[in-house]
Amino acid sequence: MDLRKTISILAVLLFLNLCLGAATSAAATGGTGDYSVSISKSSGTTVVKTADGKTVYTGTNDAEAVRSALNSISQGTILFNPGTYTISSPVVVKSNIELVGNGAVMKGYTIFRMNGAANIIIRGFEFSNPDANYLARASGAGLVDIINSKDITVRDNTFRNFRDYGVNVAVSSTSHYNRNISIKNNSFLDYGYAGVMIGKQSNYIYVDENTFKNINTRKLNANAYGVAIAKGSITYKYSEYIYIRKNHIENNPVWEGIDSHGANYVYILDNTVINCKIPIIVAQINSEGTYPEPVHHVTITGNYVRGNLKSADKQHSGIHVLGARNNVQPYQNAIVSDNTIADVNSWLVSDDGGIVLRDVKGGTIENNQMSNVGGTGIYLLNADSLLIQNNNVKSMFGISGPTKGLKLMPVNKDCTITVKNNVFDSSVVYHSYGYSNWGYKYRVSVLNQDTSKFYNPNGVLQLTILKEPVPSAPASTDMNIYKSGTTTTVKAADGKTLYSGNSDMDAIMAAVNAADKNTIVFNEGTYSISSAIALKSDITLQGNKAVLSGYNIFRMNGLTNVTVSGFVFSNPDAQYLGRAGNNGLIDIQNSNNVIVRDNTFRNFRDFGIFLATRTASDSNKQITIKNNQFLDYGYCGIMIGKQASQLHIEENVFRNINTRAMYANSYGIAVMKAGSSSAYSEYIYIRNNVLENNPTGEAIDSHGANYLFIENNVITDCRMPMYIVQVNDDDAYPAALSNLSVTGNTINGNYAAEKQDPGIYVFGGRNKAGTVTKPYQNVDISGNKIKDVNNWLLGNDGAIVMKDVGGAMLSGNEISGAGGTGINLQNSGDVIVQNNIISGLRTLSGPTMCIKMLPVDKKYNVLLRSNDLDASASYHAYSYSTFGYVYQVSVSDQDVSKFYFANDGIELIFLDEPSGSELPVADASTRYVKAGTPATFYGGESSDRYGIISYSWDFDASNGIQKDATGMTVTRTFEKTGRYVVTLTVSNVKGQAATDTLTVIVS
């Protein structure tokens, strides 16, 4: 009898529709001279030794030798010395390992497999099938299989003669993701199916500088690929941020060089694709044939594509971008630029051409060079809202009918494009060619094209002729302002004196009034500004060792295209005073395209820069504040008002904020409260700033913004490093905030200093009466390092605090030296907490807790997966049941021995069970449920070589084997509290049976 059971009796799985965070961690390192374990071959014997000379394996089974090497270390480098190693079944590689080949040849069909692993490098090997020549595809596995893993590097290897995949980046369930996978500088040679296959739900995949050559030349498979992205699905998320760069792909007579069937943010850059039937194709193809949403953002730039028109095999077009057919879901935002395409399209198909876009909405085709292309240069079918410019099409040859530079087919809708400055040589019969069979139109705006060579039957092309813009007058040279003693002089660009006198205000206003797209240079000196100077559009103010002194110096209202750089701004006081009003040294109101950079703001009392909203119609857009210093000031460096969008606050320094404690609150960067009558600010980018020493308030504060990105900042010794909340000034909360990304920041507290708060707060909206709650939605807190924060007792203490949040990812954060709690969740649900490291917690009052949960008003859920929680905590997870609610905690790869269960605050769900011999036979796990509440039990992970045909369940507390229920999935309600033993019996077609049990505690 060979009945193998891996039975997982679960309740409901936690499905969270969240994107993975951007956390990364360092991969293991090492080399041939620095290893933990070595593997050697000698006369058929394989020997495994540790670095200190201890032998851990001697024998003839290479797969077992490699497994022994992996089992002998928890992290480090395994060196494979010269020889051929035969791997009969996949070797599972665990986290924090580097595998290094030194003349090692690995033979097998699937050799290395990573599943739920991180921080692995595989380099220096030759991989191969054991066959003399590759066979036809047989499975969905790779020589290297990467499943649900992150931070994996596969580089400097050779893959040859394989039948399936060289490297397979895969998921096997909707809860799986792959992230940050680098496949670089490998050779994939003489193989049968796909060099690199990227499956669903994979993010930040880098396929760089590889060679793919001689693909399926034996034609054993109908399809074959250099690099491929698998089809999309309605149940899986599309892969995103796929980078395919600088690869060489050559000789695929059967199918595609580069293929994507469903991914967002795909970048195909600077590749060379030669002699492939279909060089590059990016399409939306869902495995179910249904399309709930479009794919978007593909960039195909700088590639060299050359076909072989003399090939005996048919060769297709150069570059395809195809949305779901018949415009069901057009591919959105496509860029095809700066590519060279030659010798393609040797046979007639309906969408022949050098570049083909079908069912696409939005994008650009520009600066492409096409020569010796069959039939058509650029072909558009239902492709809408496109710019076609500066392309060069020459030396075309006919396939059937006349040659066409641009072919346009509106099949089921009217479409709009702009065609500018394209060059077509004499080989092109029609520069633009329209089909009219379906009654729809292409509206074509034309600039600098010969419309006499347009073919326009029945007016299918509705032409609008654009005019060349009139060149603007050459920009004038700089205007200058000078100080000499008490005299201020203003000179125009031609040297004419516009002002000379002892009023700095009058001098600057004279320069501004006379400026017309000028740069006004303030030369060395100190200029006193008694009231704000109103600027105007299209000017640049440049400081040349100029100091501007005042409380409110420059004001912009309703302006565009203004730059202010190179100044020192300061209050006129010896030291900053307490806050006096809502004024900035620079005031920006209802303006756009403003840049403030390379300035120093010091000793000011109110705001350094104020992005103001003073009327309901005001909004600031496209404001860049970069590389400034805000030093020794009293209130706020940058204050962002309501209704602002596309703000970039980058690479600034904020230091010594309100150290004189002149005001109760103070900020580095702040976003004002919103209201029910004003729109929230959105698309705020706060990146790569340094914020240091704010003993009274916040480094970064937001009271109301959507699409807020706080990335890669360094915050040191600030009482509240980050405080991101929803606070409406009228106590009305019509809509929730959404889309917050806090990633890659470094936060260092000062545990010996004044009172210091948690590192990162995120609070949703809640009115004063507590009757309206608007959870903050779609929150990503990933890859941050938080150290020595929270040295005093608050009700919501912790390094990361989330209150009233609905949908969040906390991934890859490193928390050390925090007071009381690592991660604190209050009324926050649909939260994934994974791959975080929490260590060195300090006691404030009561027990220390890595993860604290407080459900106040209803039941909430959280997934804990693969977190590293050290022994400094009294409890790894603790939920308060004070208010009668529980946290439903799903766990995967997580030790629960230090979870606190005594107060029934946690309802635990195991999402995976230990495998193999680790699975207890008599007591698989414990399940906590509430009396009177239906619980679902699932036996579908049972397995048998013959197939399971029956599932029988016994819920008798005596552990008798009785048939109380049948079926793979059953529901049971326990009416009374107590301890119950649930037994599952499964049978196969041969009548063989096996059982597994699970203890249920009913409270």
HELIX and SHEET records of a PDB file:
HELIX    1   1 ASP A   62  ASN A   71  1                                  10    
HELIX    2   2 ARG A  325  ASN A  327  5                                   3    
HELIX    3   3 THR A  451  LYS A  453  5                                   3    
HELIX    4   4 PRO A  457  GLY A  459  5                                   3    
HELIX    5   5 ASP A  504  ALA A  514  1                                  11    
HELIX    6   6 GLY A  916  GLU A  918  5                                   3    
SHEET    1   A18 THR A  55  GLY A  59  0                                        
SHEET    2   A18 THR A  45  THR A  50 -1                                        
SHEET    3   A18 VAL A  37  SER A  42 -1                                        
SHEET    4   A18 GLY A  76  PHE A  80  1                                        
SHEET    5   A18 ILE A  97  GLY A 101  1                                        
SHEET    6   A18 ALA A 118  ARG A 123  1                                        
SHEET    7   A18 LYS A 150  ARG A 155  1                                        
SHEET    8   A18 ASN A 178  LYS A 184  1                                        
SHEET    9   A18 SER A 202  ASP A 208  1                                        
SHEET   10   A18 SER A 239  ARG A 245  1                                        
SHEET   11   A18 ALA A 263  LEU A 269  1                                        
SHEET   12   A18 HIS A 296  THR A 301  1                                        
SHEET   13   A18 TYR A 331  SER A 337  1                                        
SHEET   14   A18 VAL A 360  GLU A 366  1                                        
SHEET   15   A18 ASP A 384  GLN A 389  1                                        
SHEET   16   A18 CYS A 415  LYS A 420  1                                        
SHEET   17   A18 TYR A 442  LEU A 447  1                                        
SHEET   18   A18 LEU A 461  ILE A 465  1                                        
SHEET    1   B13 GLY A  83  THR A  86  0                                        
SHEET    2   B13 ALA A 104  LYS A 107  1                                        
SHEET    3   B13 GLU A 126  SER A 128  1                                        
SHEET    4   B13 THR A 158  ARG A 160  1                                        
SHEET    5   B13 SER A 187  TYR A 191  1                                        
SHEET    6   B13 THR A 211  ILE A 215  1                                        
SHEET    7   B13 HIS A 248  SER A 260  1                                        
SHEET    8   B13 TYR A 225  ILE A 229  1                                        
SHEET    9   B13 ALA A 194  ILE A 198  1                                        
SHEET   10   B13 TYR A 165  ALA A 170  1                                        
SHEET   11   B13 GLY A 142  ILE A 147  1                                        
SHEET   12   B13 PHE A 112  ASN A 115  1                                        
SHEET   13   B13 VAL A  91  VAL A  92  1                                        
SHEET    1   C13 GLY A  83  THR A  86  0                                        
SHEET    2   C13 ALA A 104  LYS A 107  1                                        
SHEET    3   C13 GLU A 126  SER A 128  1                                        
SHEET    4   C13 THR A 158  ARG A 160  1                                        
SHEET    5   C13 SER A 187  TYR A 191  1                                        
SHEET    6   C13 THR A 211  ILE A 215  1                                        
SHEET    7   C13 HIS A 248  SER A 260  1                                        
SHEET    8   C13 THR A 272  ALA A 283  1                                        
SHEET    9   C13 TYR A 304  ARG A 306  1                                        
SHEET   10   C13 THR A 340  ALA A 342  1                                        
SHEET   11   C13 GLN A 369  SER A 371  1                                        
SHEET   12   C13 ASN A 392  LYS A 394  1                                        
SHEET   13   C13 VAL A 423  PHE A 424  1                                        
SHEET    1   D14 GLY A  83  THR A  86  0                                        
SHEET    2   D14 ALA A 104  LYS A 107  1                                        
SHEET    3   D14 GLU A 126  SER A 128  1                                        
SHEET    4   D14 THR A 158  ARG A 160  1                                        
SHEET    5   D14 SER A 187  TYR A 191  1                                        
SHEET    6   D14 THR A 211  ILE A 215  1                                        
SHEET    7   D14 HIS A 248  SER A 260  1                                        
SHEET    8   D14 THR A 272  ALA A 283  1                                        
SHEET    9   D14 ILE A 319  LEU A 322  1                                        
SHEET   10   D14 ILE A 355  ARG A 358  1                                        
SHEET   11   D14 THR A 376  LEU A 381  1                                        
SHEET   12   D14 LYS A 404  MET A 409  1                                        
SHEET   13   D14 SER A 432  GLY A 434  1                                        
SHEET   14   D14 PHE A 454  TYR A 455  1                                        
SHEET    1   E18 THR A 497  GLY A 501  0                                        
SHEET    2   E18 THR A 487  LYS A 491 -1                                        
SHEET    3   E18 MET A 479  SER A 484 -1                                        
SHEET    4   E18 THR A 519  PHE A 522  1                                        
SHEET    5   E18 ILE A 539  GLY A 543  1                                        
SHEET    6   E18 THR A 560  SER A 565  1                                        
SHEET    7   E18 ASN A 592  ARG A 597  1                                        
SHEET    8   E18 ASN A 620  LYS A 626  1                                        
SHEET    9   E18 ALA A 644  GLU A 650  1                                        
SHEET   10   E18 SER A 681  ARG A 687  1                                        
SHEET   11   E18 ALA A 705  GLU A 711  1                                        
SHEET   12   E18 SER A 738  THR A 743  1                                        
SHEET   13   E18 TYR A 776  SER A 782  1                                        
SHEET   14   E18 VAL A 805  SER A 811  1                                        
SHEET   15   E18 GLY A 829  GLN A 834  1                                        
SHEET   16   E18 TYR A 860  ARG A 865  1                                        
SHEET   17   E18 TYR A 887  SER A 892  1                                        
SHEET   18   E18 ILE A 906  PHE A 910  1                                        
SHEET    1   F13 GLY A 525  SER A 528  0                                        
SHEET    2   F13 ALA A 546  SER A 549  1                                        
SHEET    3   F13 VAL A 568  SER A 570  1                                        
SHEET    4   F13 THR A 600  ARG A 602  1                                        
SHEET    5   F13 GLN A 629  TYR A 633  1                                        
SHEET    6   F13 VAL A 653  ILE A 657  1                                        
SHEET    7   F13 VAL A 690  SER A 702  1                                        
SHEET    8   F13 TYR A 667  VAL A 671  1                                        
SHEET    9   F13 CYS A 636  ILE A 640  1                                        
SHEET   10   F13 PHE A 607  ALA A 612  1                                        
SHEET   11   F13 GLY A 584  GLN A 589  1                                        
SHEET   12   F13 PHE A 554  ASN A 557  1                                        
SHEET   13   F13 ILE A 533  ALA A 534  1                                        
SHEET    1   G13 GLY A 525  SER A 528  0                                        
SHEET    2   G13 ALA A 546  SER A 549  1                                        
SHEET    3   G13 VAL A 568  SER A 570  1                                        
SHEET    4   G13 THR A 600  ARG A 602  1                                        
SHEET    5   G13 GLN A 629  TYR A 633  1                                        
SHEET    6   G13 VAL A 653  ILE A 657  1                                        
SHEET    7   G13 VAL A 690  SER A 702  1                                        
SHEET    8   G13 VAL A 714  VAL A 725  1                                        
SHEET    9   G13 THR A 746  ASN A 748  1                                        
SHEET   10   G13 LYS A 785  LYS A 787  1                                        
SHEET   11   G13 GLU A 814  SER A 816  1                                        
SHEET   12   G13 ILE A 837  SER A 839  1                                        
SHEET   13   G13 ASP A 868  LEU A 869  1                                        
SHEET    1   H14 GLY A 525  SER A 528  0                                        
SHEET    2   H14 ALA A 546  SER A 549  1                                        
SHEET    3   H14 VAL A 568  SER A 570  1                                        
SHEET    4   H14 THR A 600  ARG A 602  1                                        
SHEET    5   H14 GLN A 629  TYR A 633  1                                        
SHEET    6   H14 VAL A 653  ILE A 657  1                                        
SHEET    7   H14 VAL A 690  SER A 702  1                                        
SHEET    8   H14 VAL A 714  VAL A 725  1                                        
SHEET    9   H14 ILE A 760  PHE A 763  1                                        
SHEET   10   H14 ILE A 800  LYS A 803  1                                        
SHEET   11   H14 THR A 821  GLN A 826  1                                        
SHEET   12   H14 MET A 849  LEU A 854  1                                        
SHEET   13   H14 TYR A 875  SER A 879  1                                        
SHEET   14   H14 PHE A 899  TYR A 900  1                                        
SHEET    1   I 2 GLY A 765  ARG A 766  0                                        
SHEET    2   I 2 THR A 773  LYS A 774 -1                                        
SHEET    1   J 5 THR A 926  VAL A 929  0                                        
SHEET    2   J 5 ALA A 993  VAL A1002  1                                        
SHEET    3   J 5 GLY A 978  ASN A 988 -1                                        
SHEET    4   J 5 ILE A 948  ASP A 954 -1                                        
SHEET    5   J 5 ALA A 965  THR A 966 -1                                        
SHEET    1   K 2 PRO A 934  TYR A 938  0                                        
SHEET    2   K 2 THR A 969  THR A 973 -1                                        
END                                                                             
